[in-house]
């Protein structure tokens, strides 16, 4: 069976948690993998949904052209506390940020970490 991907959208841990909890409320039984994902998210989540939305908006409002949704979600999930952590987070991506942009990101994320 071929599956057609209509669109892709990165989700933060809190968004995944919200979706899984919606399924549980609808009395849809989660499979083993989904249950483990929910358990892991509950153990590692650092901020609430409202704070996640605020942080995402603030990171978007910085207007760093090279910073895409995928990187914003990474920042929200990890909440890096230092410049080195931010650089390490993007080491695998093909993105280079100016030192002043990294400082803006660090300042914004520190409010929620």
C-alpha positions, 0 to 999 in steps of 0.5 A: 500500500502506497502512502501519499504524503500531503504535507510535513510539519515539524512538531514539538514534544508538547504538540505530540503529547497533546495529540496523543492525549487527544487520542486517549480522550477519544478512547482510542487505544494507543499502541505500544510505541505511542504509549512509550513515546508519551511516557518519554515525553512526560519525563523529559518535557520542560515547559507547558503548551502556552509557554511553548507557543509564546517561545515559538512566536518570540523566536519567529519575531527575531526574524532570523532568515535562516532559522526555519520551523525545524530549527525553532522546534529543536530549540523549544524541545531542547531549551539550550542554555548557552551559545555553545549548546545552540551551535551544537544543536545546529551542527548537523543542519546546513545553517550558519548563524551570526554571533549576534543572532545566536546571542538573540536566540540564547537571550530569548530561550533563557527566559523559558529554560 
